[in-house]
Amino acid sequence: MPRRRRPRPSQGRPLQFNQTSETRGGRQWHVRRLTGATSHKAYVCPGCHREIPAGMAHVVVWPDEATSFVHASGVDERRHWHTACWERG
């Protein structure tokens, strides 16, 4: 009888790849630049409220520290922005 493969716990992708830090509005932000090849899902940009289609290069931004007790870390608050919207902000 063949052995069943146990599912591995999901650990997600590391967030340090292609990542920089920026200060905006007196807060420290982590910024990760995604290429179109690595974005497989559509998102809504919080800067312009328009869709970021799958396959379009954009940035993922999250605060260095959590802003509330609801979120355990700033990573829980990450948002996908059009690159131009983030740079304008």
C-alpha positions as CSV (number, residue, x, y, z in Angstrom):
1,M,0.0,0.0,0.0
2,P,1.5,3.4,-0.9
3,R,2.2,5.9,1.8
4,R,0.1,9.0,2.1
5,R,1.9,12.3,1.9
6,R,1.3,14.5,4.9
7,P,0.4,18.1,4.0
8,R,3.1,20.5,5.1
9,P,2.1,23.5,7.1
10,S,2.0,26.6,4.9
11,Q,4.8,28.9,5.8
12,G,4.1,31.5,3.1
13,R,6.7,33.3,1.1
14,P,9.5,35.2,2.7
15,L,8.8,39.0,2.7
16,Q,12.5,40.1,2.7
17,F,13.0,39.6,-1.0
18,N,13.4,42.8,-3.0
19,Q,12.3,44.8,0.0
20,T,13.2,48.3,1.1
21,S,12.2,50.6,4.0
22,E,10.8,54.1,3.6
23,T,9.5,56.7,6.0
24,R,6.2,58.4,5.2
25,G,3.9,60.4,7.5
26,G,6.3,59.9,10.4
27,R,6.0,56.1,10.1
28,Q,8.4,53.4,8.9
29,W,7.1,51.3,6.0
30,H,8.4,48.2,4.3
31,V,8.0,48.3,0.5
32,R,8.3,45.2,-1.7
33,R,8.3,45.6,-5.5
34,L,6.6,42.9,-7.4
35,T,7.1,42.2,-11.1
36,G,4.2,41.3,-13.3
37,A,5.5,37.7,-13.4
38,T,5.1,37.3,-9.7
39,S,1.6,38.8,-9.2
40,H,-1.1,36.3,-9.9
41,K,-4.1,38.0,-8.3
42,A,-6.0,41.3,-8.8
43,Y,-6.1,43.8,-6.0
44,V,-7.6,47.2,-5.4
45,C,-5.1,50.1,-4.8
46,P,-5.9,52.1,-1.7
47,G,-4.4,55.2,-3.3
48,C,-6.8,55.5,-6.3
49,H,-9.3,52.7,-5.5
50,R,-8.8,51.2,-9.0
51,E,-8.0,47.6,-9.8
52,I,-4.4,46.3,-10.1
53,P,-4.9,43.5,-12.6
54,A,-3.1,40.2,-12.2
55,G,0.2,40.3,-14.0
56,M,0.8,44.0,-13.5
57,A,4.0,45.2,-11.6
58,H,3.1,47.0,-8.3
59,V,4.3,47.4,-4.7
60,V,3.2,45.8,-1.5
61,V,3.5,48.1,1.5
62,W,3.1,47.4,5.2
63,P,4.0,49.3,8.4
64,D,7.0,48.4,10.4
65,E,4.8,48.1,13.5
66,A,1.2,47.1,14.0
67,T,-1.3,49.9,14.4
68,S,-3.8,48.1,16.6
69,F,-4.1,45.2,18.9
70,V,-6.3,43.4,16.3
71,H,-3.2,43.0,14.1
72,A,-0.4,41.0,15.6
73,S,2.2,42.6,13.3
74,G,2.4,45.2,10.6
75,V,2.6,42.4,8.0
76,D,-1.1,41.8,8.7
77,E,-1.8,45.3,7.4
78,R,0.0,45.0,4.0
79,R,-1.7,46.6,1.0
80,H,-1.0,46.4,-2.7
81,W,-0.5,49.8,-4.4
82,H,0.1,50.9,-8.0
83,T,3.8,51.9,-8.0
84,A,2.9,55.4,-9.2
85,C,0.2,55.9,-6.5
86,W,2.7,54.9,-3.8
87,E,5.4,57.2,-5.2
88,R,2.9,60.1,-5.4
89,G,1.6,59.5,-1.8
